[in-house]
């Protein structure tokens, strides 16, 4: 097994362990984060119903128009504020933060800070 597969496998294991304790409800949905090398993605999910309520990413058209780069901290913060704005439109104010097996550091932290600045509580 090469190093990249091992790294991904370990992240998935961390995420599975965390998901045992984290669950989004109708009252307090889950804010899930995924980051790739060039982009960052965020979804607000109701696990009771199994649906995605709101989503935002650095690869979508609205982000490209704002000249957002998902591979840096500034882009991650912008995606965080985008997801917070969309959540407020749907009436969502409180979420459970799911960092997806990633460290709470760098782009993941900036996305969380952007979501908090946009008005989400977690």
C-alpha positions in Angstrom: 0.0 0.0 0.0 1.4 3.4 -1.0 1.6 6.4 1.3 -1.3 8.3 -0.2 -3.7 5.4 0.2 -2.6 4.8 3.8 -3.2 8.5 4.6 -6.7 8.4 3.1 -7.5 5.2 4.9 -6.5 6.6 8.3 -8.6 9.8 7.7 -11.6 7.7 6.8 -11.1 5.6 10.0 -10.9 8.8 12.1 -14.1 10.1 10.4 -15.9 6.8 11.1 -15.0 7.0 14.8 -16.2 10.6 15.0 -19.4 9.8 13.2 -20.3 7.3 15.9 -20.8 10.3 18.2 -21.8 13.0 15.7 -25.3 13.0 14.2 -27.3 15.8 12.7 -30.9 16.2 13.7 -33.7 18.3 12.3 -33.2 20.8 15.2 -29.4 20.8 14.9 -28.1 19.5 11.5 -24.5 18.5 10.9 -22.0 20.7 9.1 -19.7 18.3 7.2 -16.4 19.5 5.7 -14.3 17.8 3.0 -11.1 19.2 1.6 -9.2 18.2 -1.4 -5.9 19.5 -2.7 -7.5 22.3 -4.7 -11.0 22.8 -3.3 -13.0 22.7 -0.1 -16.6 21.6 0.3 -19.2 22.1 3.1 -22.7 20.6 3.5 -25.4 20.9 6.1 -27.0 17.5 6.5 -30.1 16.3 8.4 -29.1 12.7 9.3 -32.6 11.9 10.6 -34.1 12.4 7.1 -30.9 11.6 5.2 -30.9 14.8 3.1 -28.5 17.6 2.4 -30.2 20.9 3.4 -27.5 23.4 2.2 -24.2 23.0 0.4 -21.3 25.3 -0.7 -18.0 24.7 -2.3 -15.1 26.5 -3.8 -15.7 24.8 -7.1 -19.2 26.2 -7.8 -20.0 29.0 -10.1 -20.8 31.6 -7.3 -17.4 31.0 -5.8 -15.6 31.2 -9.1 -17.3 34.6 -9.7 -15.9 35.8 -6.4 -12.5 34.5 -7.5 -12.3 32.1 -4.6 -9.4 29.6 -4.5 -10.3 26.6 -2.4 -6.7 25.6 -1.8 -6.0 28.5 0.6 -7.3 29.8 3.9 -9.0 32.9 2.4 -11.0 30.7 0.1 -12.0 28.4 2.9 -13.2 31.3 5.0 -15.3 32.6 2.0 -16.9 29.2 1.6 -17.7 29.2 5.4 -19.5 32.6 5.1 -21.3 31.3 2.0 -22.6 28.2 3.8 -23.7 30.4 6.8 -25.6 32.8 4.5 -27.4 29.9 2.8 -28.2 28.3 6.2 -29.7 31.5 7.5 -31.9 31.7 4.5 -33.2 28.2 5.4 -33.7 29.2 9.0 -30.7 27.1 10.3 -28.8 28.8 13.2 -27.2 25.9 15.1 -25.2 23.0 13.7 -22.9 20.2 14.8 -19.4 20.5 13.3 -18.1 17.4 11.5 -14.5 18.0 10.4 -14.5 14.8 8.3 -11.4 13.2 9.9 -9.2 16.2 9.1 -7.3 18.1 11.7 -9.0 21.3 13.1 -6.2 23.4 11.6 -5.6 25.5 8.5 -8.4 25.5 5.9 -10.8 23.5 8.1 -10.4 26.0 10.9 -10.8 28.9 8.6 -14.0 27.5 7.2 -15.4 27.0 10.7 -14.4 30.6 11.6 -16.1 31.9 8.5 -19.3 30.0 9.3 -19.2 31.4 12.9 -18.6 34.9 11.5 -21.6 34.4 9.2 -23.9 33.6 12.2 -23.8 29.8 12.7 -23.4 28.5 16.2 -21.6 25.3 17.0 
